[in-house]
Amino acid sequence: MDVIVVGAGVFGAWTAWQLLRRGQRVLLLDAHGAAHSRASSGGESRLTRSIYGADAVYTKMAAESLADWRWLSARAGLPILHPAGILMYFQRQEPFAQASIATHRELGLPLHVVERAELARRWPQADWEGIEFGLHQPDYGVLMARRAVQTLVAEFVAAGGEYRVAAVTPPVAGASRLESVKTSAGDAGGEQFVFACGPWLPKLFPNLLGSRIFPTRQEVFFFATPRGDERFGPLQLPGWAEFSAGDIYYGIPDLEGRGFKIANDVHGPAFDPDTGERRASPEGEADVRRYLARRFPAIASQPLVETRVCQYENTANGDFLIDRHPDLANVWLVGGGSGHGFKHGPAVGRYAADLVAGVSGAVVEPRFSLASKGSEQRREVH
């Protein structure tokens, strides 16, 4: 193989797809299968947005990815992108919001400011008490995560890529190049290797990444909507997030009958993706019910219909890691995306594939470099 990509999540699958389009012979491996139940790219849904404060690099990547998500959605039998729109709302004039407006203006991208009176008129199913304004993006919406990754892997295979379910053991240290990876299905040799393993990256490279990538436990809740009430579906309610100092709650309308999704975006405790307990806590449910009582009172007392415990796998400040291994010249590391990375999958895949394939002019973005990664969690990217 020209390239072996380890990890069939959103970053790995899009990287494999883009490498294949560049004429590379690509093998894609995953220990449990694409978007499996423990993967950070698994689960039902993810918001997509380009609202990133002053972080223009992420605003551009989200905008560049939108056409690819529309393409993939058109290829699937069921929607991958639900164009419900995205609404981020604020209790006051946060610097993050003002920087987002300025960044979109500088890049020539649309972003609509919605004052409180207009919020109440357009979305009366929410209680807007204490909210000053919102930022609305009608062209964005919600991505069906597991469906997206599995559809893309199917497209990759149909186009000539090779895909196997096989677990990879940690590479042996001490060499200057990697000749092959040992897997549960035997050795696999290649010219170059991309490790896009999400929360398993610190397990495969413990000395290098054990103190640079932080898997954390995250709880997600789905609530029933009132019978016969369509106000909480994607035709009448966008994906949403409330941004206030030190606290972000986000949610997704009732898509495909799965329920009204809500989560607290605060980073949870350290988590092992292999052995961690995946039952949601009563404390987590109580926390989101308190938020619902304040902002979506018609949902607050509704039955809980589903929960999920997944994991983020962030770098210290939340920037992506996309860089060459410092000792293994033909190994690339792609990760650090959980919590906000899924929407950027297509752009990450293009960027990583250009680096791996040696496309002229492709250089490592300093913010994505291994050298920029600290060992103390201090979140800066939202």
N, C-alpha and C positions, 0 to 999 in steps of 0.2 A: 504494500500500500504506500501511496505518497504520504497520506496523513491518516493517523488514527486519532479520533476524537473520543475521549472518555467522558461520558456523562450526556445523556439524551434529555436534558432539561431544555429550557427555552434558549439559553446561551449556547449550549452544545449543539442543539438541533439546527439553529440558524447558522452557526459557524460551519457545520458540516454541509449544509445546503449551499452556502455561498462558496465554499471550497469546491464542491462538485461542479458548480456553475463556472468556475474558473479552470475546469479541465483536470482537476486533481482526482486521483483514485482514492476514495475515502471510505474508511471503516468507522462506524459509529457504535460505541459500546455503552451499555448501561447494566448495572448490577441487578436491577429489579424490573426494568422496562421503562419505556418513555412515560414521563409524568405519572409515575407510580404513587401509591398512597403516602409514602414517606418523603417524596420529593418536594423541594421548595417550589417547583413548577407544577405540582399536582393541585388537586382541589378544583373548585368550580370556576371562580371568577376573579378578575383583577381589573382595577380601574386603569384607564389610560388618560393621560393629561400631559400638557406641556408647561404647566404652572410650576416653576422651580425657583422663584425668587431671582437672585442675580446669577444663578448657575446656568449660564447660556449654553454650556456644553450639553446639558441634559434637556434643555428646552429644544435645541436643534435635533438631538437624537430622537426625542419623542415625535417631533413633527415629521422627521424623515422616515420614521417607522410606520406611520399611519397608512400610507399607500400599500405597504406590504401586508399589513393586517387585513386591509380590504380585499387584496388579492387572495389571501389564504381563505378568508371567509367565503369568497365567491367559489372557491374550489371545494369547499366542504358541503356535505349534505344538509347540515344544520348550521345556524349562524355561529361564527367565531367572534365577530365584532357586532355587538348590539349598540347601535348609534343613539344611545339614550342621552348623550351629553354628559358633561361633568360640571358640578357646581362646588366651588370651594368658598366658604363664607367665614366672616371674621367679626369679632366683637368690637374691634377698633381698627384704626389705621396702622396695621402692623407693617414694619419695614419689609417683611417678606412679600406682602401683597404689593406694596409700592414698587419694590424691585421687580416683581413679576410683570407688572404693567409696563415698566420702563424697558425691560428686556424684550418683551413682545413688540413694543413699538420700534425698538432699534432693529429687530430682525424682520420687521414687516409682517408679523403674524397676528391674526385676529385674537382679541381677548376682550370680552364684554364685561363692563362694570355694571352691576345691578344693585341699585339702592334698596334699602329695607322695604319701602312701600311697594316697590315692584316685586320684590321677593314674596311678600305677602299676597299680592294679587296673582302671581303666576303659580305659586306653590302653597296654597292655603292649607294643605295637609300637615305642614310643619308649623311649629310655634316659633316665631322669629324674635321673640322677646330677647333683648340684649345683643342682637346682631345689628351691626351698622351697615354692612354691604357684602356683596358676593362677587366672585369672578366666575363667569360662565363661559364654557366652551361647547357649543352645540355640536361641533363636528367630531368630538371625541365620545367616549362612552365606556363600555364594559367588554372585556375580553373573556371568553370562555377558556380557561387556562388549560385544563387537561385535554380538552378537545383540540385546542390549537396545536399543542405540541405533538399529539398523536397524529393529527392530520398532516403536519409538516414532515414527520418521520415517514409517513406513508408516501408522500410526494417525493421525498429523498430516495426511497427504495425504488419507486416506479421510474425515477430518472436515472437509475443505474448505481446508486449508492448501496453499500453493504451495511447491514444493521444486525447486531447480535446482542442477546441478553447474556451477559457474562460479567462476573465480578473481577476487578483488577486488584492485584496486590501492590503494596507500596514499592515504588522503584528503589533499587539498591543504590545507596550513595557511593560516591567515590569515583565515578567515571566522568568523562567530559561530554559524552553523548549517550543517549538512550537508543539501544538497538531494537529492543522489543519490550513488551509488557507481558507479565505472567497473568493469565486469567483463569477462571474456573473452567474454561473450555479449551485451555492450552495456550501456548505462547502466540503472540501476534506481533509481527515485525513491521516496521515502517520507517520512512525517512524522517518524518516529523510527527510530533505528538502534541495534542491539545488536551489539557485536563480542565474540564468545565464541570466539576463535580459538586458544586454548591457546598453544603455543609460537610461533605466528605473530603474536601480539599485539605483541611488540617490533619485528617487521618492519613492521607496518602503522603503528605509532606509535613510531618509533625515538627521537625526542627526548623523548617523555614516558615511555615504558616500557622503553627500551633498557637502563637501569641499575636498573630496579625489578623485572623478571621475569627469572628465571634458568633457561633450558632446560639440563638436564643429561642425560648419557648413562647409561642404566640397562640392566643385563643381567638376563635371566630365563632359567632353565633348566628343562627337563622331563626327568625320568628314567623309564625303564621300571620297572614294579613286578615283583617276582618272579612267575613263572608260577604261575597257580592260587591266588595269595595275595590275598584280598579285604580284608586288614587296612588297606590304604592307600587304600581307596575311601571315598566320602562317607558310606556307611552305618556305617562303623566308625571314621572319623577326621575330626575337624572341621578347618576352616581354622585355621591356627595362626600365632603369632608369638612369638618369644622376645625379651623386652625386657630388656636389661642395659645398664649405663652405657656410652654411646657406641656401642652396637652393637645392631642389630635385624635378625634374619633372619626371614623369613616364608615361608609356603608354603600350598599348596592340595592337597587329596587328588586322587587320579586321577579326574578328571571326564570322563565320556564317552569314555574310552579314550585321552585325550591324554597321560597321564603325570603323575607326581608333580612338582608345580611348586615351585620354590624360588628365592629371590632374597635378596640382601643389600640392605637398604634405605638404606644410606649413599648420599649424593648423589655422583654421578659427575662427570666433567669436563664443562666447557661443551660444548654440542652444538648443531649446526645441523640443524633438522628436515628441511630440504630436501636437504642434501648430506652429512650425517653418515654415517660407516661403520656399517652395521647387521649386521656379523658379530660374534658374541660372542667374547671373548678366552679363550685357554687359562688365563690367570691367574684370570679370573672363574670358570671351571669348577673349577679347583683349589681356589679359596676355598670354594665351596659344597660340594664333595666333602669337605673337611675338616670342615665343619659337620655334614654327613650322617653322617660316621664317628662323630662324638661323640653325636649325638642320634637319628638314624634309621639305625643300622648296616646294616640289611637292604637299604637303598637305595644305600648309599655306593658299591658296586662295580657297580651296575647300568648298563646302556648309557644314554648320553645320546641321547634320541630327538628333541629339538627345542630350539632356542634362539630368543630374541627380543631385539633391542635396540630399546627404545622410549625415551621421554624423559619426565622430569618437567618441569614448568614452574611453579616455585614463586616466590612473593614472598620477600623477604629472610628473614622469620621463618616462613613457611608459611601465614599467614592468607590467606583469599580476597581477591580484588579485585572488588568489586561497587559501582560508583560511576559518577556522571556525569562525562563528560569536562570538564575545567576550562575549556575554551575553546569547545567545541561543545555548545550547550545541549541539543540533541536527540540526543546520542550517549551511549550507556552502554557501560561496559567491564566484562566479566565473565570472570574467569580466575583464575589462580594456584592451581589446584586439584590439580595432579598429585601423586601420591604418597599422597594421602588423600581426594581430592575426589569420586571417582566415586560412592561410596555416597550422597553428599549431593545428587545430581543433582535429584531431585524437589523437595526443599526449596529448593535454589538457584533452580530454575525458578519456583517460587511467589513467592519473595522478589523476584527480579529483575523478574518480570512485574508485581507490585504497584507497584514503583517506576516502571517505564516507563509503566504505565497510569494512574499518579497516584491509586492507591487511597488513600482517606482513612486517615491514620494511618501510612502506609508511610514510614519514614525510613531513612537509611543507617546501618547498624550501624557504630559507630566503628572497630571492628577490620577492617572490610571497606573502609574509605575509602581513597582514593588518598593522602590526606595522611598516613596512618599507614605508608606503604610506604617502607622504607629502601633504601639502595643497597649494603649489605654483608650477605652471606649469614650468617645466624646463626639456624639452625633452632630453633624453639621449639614447634612444633605437630607431634605425632606421631600 
